[in-house]
Amino acid sequence: MLASLLAIAAVVIATLGLLRHHTPALRTPVKPQRHATTGIGPAADVTPVGKLASAVSSTAVVTDGSRGATLFGGLDTANTPITTVQSFDGSRTSSVGTLPVPLAASGAAVLDGAVYLFGGSETTGPTSDIVSVGTGGSSSTIAGSLPQPTEGAAIAASGTTAYVIGGYDGTSDLDSIVSWSTSAGASTVASLPQPVVDAAAVAYAGSVYVIGGADDGVAIFAIYRFDPATNSVTKVATLPIALTQAAAVAEDGRIIVLGGYRAVGVNQSSAIYSFSPATARVKLIGLLPVRLAGAMAVSLPDEVLVAGGVEPSGETNSTIYKVVLDNRPATSDAGG
């Protein structure tokens, strides 16, 4: 009997090891949890403002700095990497081009006015390519290479340098922080205290903040600060709940964290958190209308756009939401 139980356990563990971090969970839809408020109301108002041309998750995104955003590739409703480039102009979304290869779980940054995509998952697995792309994806050039194939890395740009943080190389989660610029190329400049895949990263006030993610299949609570001046990494805060595949942006002196999985591939969150780098405090300031993980977010003047991602049912979201923030008190420190 004991030998049979051990054999069954081994099969279960082996099966779990085959599940990659971007596989959506097919679960019964969950009504978004509501939190007790102070009576003043949430500090983030969320309204739908449009639809994606193609429902997508795990997409790379850049903002036009005004009212729109451009999304590069991602996973479609069949959980397959796609080539579609779509652009939202503030009122409507159009398919504006295609990438040369299907690509998901990549990260994008704008350096010297050009858009670069770092790594990602092609149909054959993770890639090490750094690709310079036109806004519509009509032109692309291999601009460089990462030290190893990398998908699910967190990307943040500070000045003329992009930082590629963690990720998955096809075999193992990574703890590396790789810097890249058009002049200096790629270089590993620091290591995180633990391997991290599917974290969010935001550049703010000369530092890069790394939020959540997963390590060996376990979602992470930590928020780390990376200082490019000293190449040092410090844990500065803890999320109220562990989160992986959350979206994050800098907005009005704080970092906004939206959605994510509470465990790898399952239990999406609807929470909108505000993290203050000055005080290291994390506060719940609102809720998304639906629980989402693997969504994209960009910061625009006076608002944040959130789109895409996977819902608890396994359905890929196509709605674009506008999140307007103010300085009213947060609702709670609790998770969502």
Summary of the structure (lengths in Angstrom):
residues: 336
radius of gyration: 18.9
end to end distance: 42.0
largest distance: 65.3
contacts: 1228
relative contact order: 0.17
helix: 5%
strand: 54%
